[in-house]
């Protein structure tokens, strides 16, 4: 397998993502496998860089749209799930994350995009769904041995409300877990107000889903083993 | 007294009003004004109308908003569960489309006034129209056919369907939603709305590429407005950037007013639209929660300067979060009146 073929696969894959053409993207993945690329190589040299370049806005100077984010993440997750069992050696899990949409919030798109990015980067993610009670975040973090809790909000009142991240922070404090579990937040209100994450008691936020794996990895490195 | 309607009429005729008209979209704050819960507030059109009238009187902006919450449109189409909060807009708690069969069976009420929730909304708009007595334009709000499915099936499944799903099913859903949108615009006008705010975030450049906008969304914008016509329609960003789609909208729809996102550049919008169209520039109202009055003054000043240079300009907000303190709403209004004046020497 030459580098040129890999580069061509990545270029074609990026074009399919840019055009939000899922069928073409999956076809390119299959062609790469048929041409002898290993499942590991397809994931780490085509699918993940494609997703991160698309979602990270590095593909062009133009605005990268939510539909492109959505598709890049969705395909990455699907292909990763399909190809991981074919890896020669089981990949090293980067860590456990629990993630959900804030109490009172029924918007699941942002969370879904982030989950795709994290799974493609080999994090083990537990999706708690939408409208998640603060207690549930903490319980799930404990039962899943997660070092990071991700809380998504689409609306200002759910991001800043008393049953949102603020309450999760309070529960961690009350249970002596603040040095063991970190909170990351994301969603529309944080994009309009880039210091809001501090006000709601989070340790970090990510502007795009592509940034989430790096931020989560940094948070995991901070906490006690 | 110069009224909001005078200011708007001046803009529409190409004249310069005394100051930039101000659209301040306060919704849930009306419940606080009326000292009732949000659930009770939105249960009655007369309460919402009274809340809107009091808030306009209190702050002095130029329009009256004849809207309850976005999910009401889903209720008109069969959503049976709306979840209320104490401090923010109600959420849709029941998605009515979960299978292709639900799309095939989706039906519209022949007359929206047959639905009790629409009757409350129409009653609210009727009161606003009557009490305004031609002084303050009453805004009715309709969600575009290309965005409405997100409220019926969730945004993820809708993206999935229109990007990579069955085109026949997608078009069937859009056809139904477009008929609903068209009927709603007519019904809002019959109820007394002077202007229609046409909300289409899923068509914005934040959601889809320009190529997809042209292929999938634009034809449905045109279709939504065939029956009612584009006169008196304001294209509202709904939280997404719209500068990249303005040229197509202007060329193909005949819409004469565009309500930008806070991240859209006002002078760029003017260049794209040419001299005729009206432009509303929006402040990033989430920041109004904790900006100081001085910061608000600076930010409003920037928007007003750009808008006054662009001409044909209105100042606006998105949907103001409930948490914005009253003094910051006043600070925004004071700044908007100060910086929006075309005749500062007479102030």
Interface residues (C-beta under 8 A of the other chain):
Chain A: X18 X19 X20 X21 X22 X23 X63 X65 X66 X67 X68 X70 X71 X104 X105 X106 X107 X108 X109 X112 X155 X156 X157 X158 X160 X161 X188 X189 X192 X193 X196 X199
Chain B: X83 X85 X87 X88 X89 X91 X92 X93 X154 X155 X156 X159 X163 X164 X205 X206 X207 X208 X209 X211 X212 X239 X241 X244 X262 X284 X286 X287 X289 X290 X321 X322 X323
